[in-house]
Amino acid sequence: MTDTTPLNALDSLSADAFQDHLLQGVSRTFALTIPQLPEGLARPVANAYLLCRIVDTIEDEVSLDAAQKRHFCTWFTEVVRGEKTPESLRDHLGPLLSESTRPEEHALIAVMPRVIAITHGFDPEQREALALCVVIMAEGMANFQNLDLSQGLPTLKDMDRYCYYVAGVVGEMLTRLFCHYSKDIAAHREEMMALAVSFGQGLQMTNILKDLWDDHARGVCWLPQDIFDQAGGFPLGSLEPHHHDHRFQKGFLHLVGIAHEHLKNALRYTLMIPAEEKGMREFCLWAIGMAILTLRKIAGNPDFSRSVDVKITRRSVKATIATCRLLRSSNAGLKAVFHLAGQGLPRAPAGTELFQINH
């Protein structure tokens, strides 16, 4: 979507075309992967992502202070639950969005009533899955708004919590939707819910590592200081591009190893989806494959100073898609190619406990 797209032009689109149009603007990755899902899942998953993007838009808006962000996020959760109207929130929030917020996100807020109308058309179990995700995400992300993030996060546990609020909870929501869709998947609900959190964290940690310098440019660092203390005491507050400090490299590769372990759990999660559910497997596998290739680029160039330096190529994306389609029904084949792709990547130190949420 572009900033020249008339909003009234969206009114004539079907629900699926409307959501796909919005996704093209706010996330090309999800616009690519969501259509692989079966019809009964694609619409609620697309809607869920748009709901999450609305929370992100509020949390990222520079013109709002922490109290205003918490207020609007709470208001939005009430809208999702059907307790308040989306029109009122749109009319109050929309004029406060600054030029730093992308035109596509301005548009998303403007068409919020139709997004919510789609949400409220789902089955009660699907609606509850989406609402719970939005509530946990909004409340959790608000807890990080008042922190001075220029010095990094204090501990790996803090990073774990942040990853849960922005990605792990999405994994839980997707699992609830998957279980609602398939009784065979629902039979593995408990184990998949635990693995879903790890799946989400693996993807989010990969993004945090890749986007290190984009975040740094706006005075934010999501890396955990305690990992760099263990690596020799590198102070994250002194981090600058074009550094060549072996202490930082050691700590950074430690985090690559942890992300790698989480992605192993992501594969375990995916292999619990029945082989005949090819679209669902592809939806998961494409994300895992692109994350593994990104980690490989990061590990091969840990002193990179621009995110573009570790961004995978379009050719790599196409190769990932082709490989996943070829092997999507073969557990043995997928395990083999994952092992091959991960060769040479750091491993988490022995005894490392991966984060899990206890509900």
N, C-alpha and C positions, 0 to 999 in steps of 0.2 A: 504494500500500500504506500502511496505517496501523499505528500501534504496537499496535492492538488485534487485529490479524490473527493468529490462532493458527498457529504454525509447522506443526503437524501437519495443518492444513487444506490446506497446499500439497502434501502427499504424494500426494493423489488427482489432482492436475492433470497434464495431459500436459506433455512437455518444453517445448513452445512456449508453452503457457498459463502454466507455471511461470516461464519467463524473462520473459514479458510482464508478469506480475504484479510481479516484482522491478523491472523497468525503470520501471514506473509510479511506483514509490517513489523510485528514485534518479535518474531522468532522464526527465521528461515529454517532452523534445524528442526523444530517441532512441526513446522509446516510440511517438512519432508517426511518425518517419521510417523506422525499421527495417521495419515491416510493409509498406512500399512495395516492398521488395526481393523478388525471386523466391524461391520456396520453398527452392531449393537454397542460397541465400545468407542468408536472414533468420535462420535458427537459428545458424550460426556467428558472424555479425556480432553478434547479440544476446548470445551467450555471450562474445565478445571484449570487448564493452563491460562486462559484469559482471566479468570478470577485471580489467580496468583500474580499475573502481571499487573493487575489493578493494585494489589497490595504493594508490589515492588514500586509502582509509580508513586504511590503515596510516600513510601519510605525513602525514596530517592529524591523527592522534590526539595530543592535547596531553599525555596521561599518559606517552607514550613518549619517551625521549631519542633522540638521533641514532643511537647505537649499537644500541639496541633496534629502531629502525625499519629499519636496514640488515639486522639479523639476521632480522627477520620477513619482510622483502621477499625476502631470499635464500631463506629457507625456502619462501616461497610459490612462487618460480620453480621450486624442486625439486618441489613438489607438482604444478605445471602440467605439468612434464616427466615426471611419473609416478615420480619417484625417492623420494618420501616420501608418506605418507598425509595426506589433507586433514583427517581426524578429529583427528589429533594437533595440527596447527596450530590448528584451530578451538578445541580444548580449552585450549590455552595462551594464545591471543590473545584470545578472547572475554571472559574475566573481566577483562582489562586495559583494555577499552574504557570510556571515561568517559561521563558524561552529556552532554558536549559533542558526542559523536558521535551523529548522528541515529538514531532508532529503526529507520529503514529500513536503515541501514548495519549496525547491530547484527544485524538479521535476516539481512542478506546474509552476514555472517560465520558466523552460526549454520547456514545452509543450504549453506555452501561445499561439503560433500561431494557434494551433488547437482549443483551447478554444475560441479564438476570431472568428475563422471561423464559429463555431457553433453560436455564438452571432449574426453574420452578416447574418445568414440564417433565422432569425426570421422575423415575420411581422414587418412593420415599427413601429406600436404602441408598440409592445413588446420591440423592440430595444430601443425605446425612453425611456421606463420605466426603463430599465436596465442602460442605459447611464446616465439618470438623477440621479439615485440612486448613481452610482459610482462618479459622479461629486460632489454631495453634501457631500457624505461621505469623499472623498479625501480632499476636501477643508476644511471641518469642523474639521476633525481629525488633519490636519496640524496646526490648531490654538492652539492646546494643546501641540505641540511638544516643545516649548520653555519655558514651565511653570516648576517651581519647584514643583513637585507633592509629595515631601516628607512630606509636611505639610498639605496635603489634598487640596481640592478645597475650595475657599472662601465661596461659598453659594450654597444652594440647586438649585438655578437657573443655576449655572454653571454645576452642576451635571446633571440637566435636559438637558442642551444643549449638553453635552457630550453623554448622552444616546440617544438623537435624532440623532446625527451624526453617531453613530455606530449601532443603532438598530431601532429607530423610522423611519428613512428614509427607512429601509428595509421593515418595515410594510407598508409604503406608496407604495413602489414598488410592493409588493405582492398584494396589493389591486388593483393597476392598472392592474396587470396581471389577477387577478380574474375577474375584471369587463370586461376585453377584452374577457375572456373565456365565461362569462355568462351574458345575458341581465337581468336576474332576480337579480343578484348581482349588476349589474350596476345601477339598480333602486335605490339602497341605497348608492350610491357612496360617497356622501358628508359626511353622518354620519359615514360611515365606514372609510373614510380617517382620520377623527378626532380620532376615536377610535383606529385606527392602530398605531398611534404614542404612545398612552398610552399602548397598547399591547406590543410594542417593549420595552418601558421603563420598564414595569413590569418584563419582562424577563431579561433585562440588569441589572436592580437594583438587582435582585436576584443573578445574577452571580457576581456582584461587592461585595455583602455582603458575598457570599460563598467563594470568592477568596481573601478575605481581606488579609490573611497572605501570600499567594503566591505573591500578589502584593507588600506587605510590604517587602518581602525578596529581591526585586529588587529596593527598594527605592521609591515605588509609592503608593499613597493612593488616591482613588477616592471619599472618603467620604467628605461631605460638613461641614466645620468648624462651620458655623452659627447654624446648628442643635445642635451641641455639646455645643455651647455657651449657647443656650437656655436651655440645660439640666444641667447647672451648671458650665460650663466653662472648660470642659475637652479639653486640647490642643492636637490635633491630631499629632503634631510633636513629642510628647513624648510617643506615642503608642508603646508598646512592648508586645510580647506574654506573656501569663500567668499572665496578669494583672487581677485585680478584683476591678475595679473602678466603683462605682455605677453610676457616671456621664456618663461614656462611655456607660454602659449598657442601660441607659435611652435614650440616643441619638440614639444608634444602633437600639433599638426596635421601636423608632419613625420611622426610615427609613424602618424597616420591615413592619410597618403599612401602609406607603405610597406605598410600592411595592405591598402590598395586595390589596389596592384600585385600582391600575393600573391593576392588574390581574382580578379584577371584571369587568373592562371595556373590558378586553380581552375576557371574556366569553360573554359579550353583543355583541361584534364583531362577535364571532363565531356563535352565535345563529341567526345572520342575514344571514348566509349562508343557502340556502335551505336545508331542512332535507334530501332530496334525494341525495345531494352531499356528500355522506358518506366519501369519501376519503379526501375531502377538510376539512371536520369537524374534522376528525381524525388528520390530519396534524396540526391543531391548538390545538386540545384538548390535545394531548399528551404533547405538550410543556407547556400548562397551568397546567396540572396535575402534571408534574414533578417539575414545579416551586413552586406550592403550597406546595408539600411535602417537598421541600428543605427549604422553609420559616418556616415550622413547626419545622424542625430540628434545624434551626438557633434560632428560638424563644425559643426553649426548652433548648438551650445551648449557650446563647449569649456570654459566656466567652471562647468559643472554641479558640484553638490556632493553629489548623491545618485544612486546607480545607477538608481533608479526614474525619474529625470528623462530618461534616454536609453534606456529600455526601450521596445521597439516594442509597439504595441497589438495586441490580439487581432484587431482588424479588419485590421491590416496583415499579420498572420500569415495570415489567411484569404485576403487579396488575393494574397499571395505564392504560396500553394498553388494558387489558381485560375489565376494567370498561368502558373505553371510547367506545370500540366496542359494548358493550352491550347497552349503553345508547345514542349512537351518534345521533339517530333520535328523541330522546325525550327531548324537551326543559325543561319540568317540571322535568324530571329525572336528567338532567345535572345540573339544578339550585339547586336541592336538594343535590346532592352529592358534589357540589362545596361548598355549605353552610356548610355541614358536615365537609368537609376537612379543612375549614377555621375556624372552631370553636376553640376558644382559642387564635387565632392569634391577635396581636395588631391591632388596627384600627388607621387610620390617625386622628389626632386631629380635632375637629369640626372647620370648616372654612378653612381647607386646600384646596388650589386650585391646582389641578393637572395640570401639564404642557401641553400646547397645542401650536402648531406651527401655525403661521398666514402667509399663502403664499400670 
